[in-house]
């Protein structure tokens, strides 16, 4: 009889512990989803209040949300993609950052080595962002990473202007390299 009650107590304890750990995992998932939803609300509020900026949201195949943003200034416009990236965890909540990128060049064939060198050496001089190539070396991107904390319409406007400026500068370098290579 003692043996059966011990087994029963062990079984009840294991069942209880399993329920506690499982519900704890569900709570963490709910907290993560709430943190992400709050980050998206914060980003949309900034995008809504930024002058000369228009956006629409879309979904990736994995369910993550991205924003296609068009910024207009002085008869110029730049189209870029904004996504939220999880940076870490602090004080019980997930911390998100903003990743912005735009196409600088999109070639049917691989870009010449001079363009790849320009991307690598120009990136060394940037403080906020970088340039990168796709794995197949057919696309060049301008990238900016920003903190979502403290993001304001003014800073969003600044990041858009920064992307536009870098895109125009790199396009000039790429045009020179392409014409030098006979493309």
N, C-alpha and C positions, 0 to 999 in steps of 0.2 A: 504494500500500500504506500509506504514511504517513497519507493522508487517511482511509482506512477505519479504521485503528486510533484516530485522533483522534475520529472519529465514534462508534466503539464506546465509547471512554473517556467521551465526553460523555454518551452514552446511559446507560451504567452509573452515572455520577455522578448524572444526573437521576433515575434510578430509585431509587437509594439515598437521595437527598435527599427524594424524595417519600415513601418509606417512613418515614424518620425523622420528617418533619413530620406524617404521618398518625398514626403511633404516638404521637407527642407529644400530638396532639389527643385520642386515645383515652385516654391516661393522665390528661389534665386532666379529661375527662368522668368517668373512674373516681374521681378524687380528689374531684370535686364531689359525686358520688353518695355517696361514703363520708362526706364532711363533713355532708351532709344527713341521712344515716342516723344518724350520731352525734348530731346535733342533735335528731332525733326521739326517740332513746333517752334523751337527757338530759331532754327535756320530759316523756316518759312516766314517768320515774323520779320527777320532782318531782310530777306529778299523782297518781301512785300513793301518795305519802307525805304528801299534803295531807289533813288531817282535813276531814270533811264535804263532800268534793268527789268527784263521780262523773263519769265521762267515757266516751265511746266515740268511736272514730275513724271517719272516712269518707273517700271519695275524690271529688274534683271531676272534672268532665269532662276537664280537662287532665292528670289523673293526680296532682295535688298532694293532699296529705293535710291534713285539717282535723280538729279535735277539738270535739265538742259537749260542753260542760261544764255541770254543774249544781252549784251551791254552795248549801248549806243552812246557815242560821244563825238562831237565835231565831225559829223557825217561819216564817221567810221563805226564799225561794229565788230565785236568779237563774240564768237559763240564758244562757250566752254561747258564742261561737265563738272558738276559739284556732287561729291559723295561724302557721307560721314564714315569715318574710320574710328574704330575703338582703339584708344590709346592706352587704356589701363583701367585700374580700379582704385578709387580713393574714397575713404570715409563712407563706405557702404554703397557707393554708386559707381556706375561705369562712367568713364570720362571719354568724350568723343572729340575728335578733331575734324577739320574740314580739309578735304583734298580737292583741288581744282586742277583741271588740265584741259588743254586744247590742242588740236592738230596744228602743226606748223607746216608739215609737208606730208603728202600722201602720194607716193610714186607707185606706178605699176611694177617697175623693176626695182631691184635693190638700189639704195642710194650709194653713190661712190664713196670710197674710203675717206676722201677729203671732207665729206659731210659728216661722217661718223667722227672724224678727228675734231671738226668744229664743234660738234655737240659735246664731246668730252672736254675740250679745253674751255669752251664758253661756260660750261656748268661750273667750273672751278671758280669763276669770277662772280657768280650769283650768290646773294645772301639769303633771299627768301625762298627761291625755288630752284628748279633745275630743268635741264633738257634731257630727254631720253629717247631712245630708239626702240621700236618693237623688236621682238626676237628675230624676225626675218629681215630686219633692216629695211623695211619698206615705208615706215612711218616715223615721223619725228614729232615729239610732243613737248610742249612747255608745261611744266608742273609747278604748283604752289601748294604748300601745306600750311595751314593756319590753325590756330587754336579756336575752338568754338566758344570758350569762355571769353567774355569781353568783346565778342564779335558785334560790330555795329554797322549800320548802313554806310557810314563813312569808311570804315575799314574794308567792307565788301567792295565799295567803289574803288578803293585803292588797289585791292588785289586784282580787280578786273582791269584797271589801267596798267598795272604791272604785267599782267599776262599779255595785254595788247602790245605794249612796248617791247617786251621780249620776243613776241611772235614776229613783229615787224623786223626787228634786228636780225633774228635768225633766218627769216625768209630771204633777206638780202645776202647773207653769207651762203645760203643754200643755192640761190640763183647763180652766184659767182662760181661756186664749185661745180654746179651742173653745166654751166656754159663752158667752163674750162675743160670738163670731161667730154664735151661734145654732145651732151644730152639736151 
